[in-house]
Amino acid sequence: MKTLIADDEFANRELLKHYLRPYGECFLAEDGAEAVALFKSHLASGSPFHLVMMDIMMPNMDGQEAVREIRRLEKEKYGPSAESSQLSF
């Protein structure tokens, strides 16, 4: 399982990574903007994330805005069916 963890608190990112590492590779982002950039690059490479864990209150771009952008990117790539078959919110 490939996981994206977005949280502005270092300890939270590391704790989640510690618990999820046995299940697969974890990628870390410090804010929503960084999370969207990582999501976009992995989606474009054909290797999207299986799980996204997003803090809601973060600097630069909050989690809700980041999830909206992630949904838009999915819809752009996969079409309207992406709304029901991809990330749960």
Order of alpha helices (4+ residues) and beta strands (2+ residues): beta-alpha-beta-alpha-beta-alpha-alpha
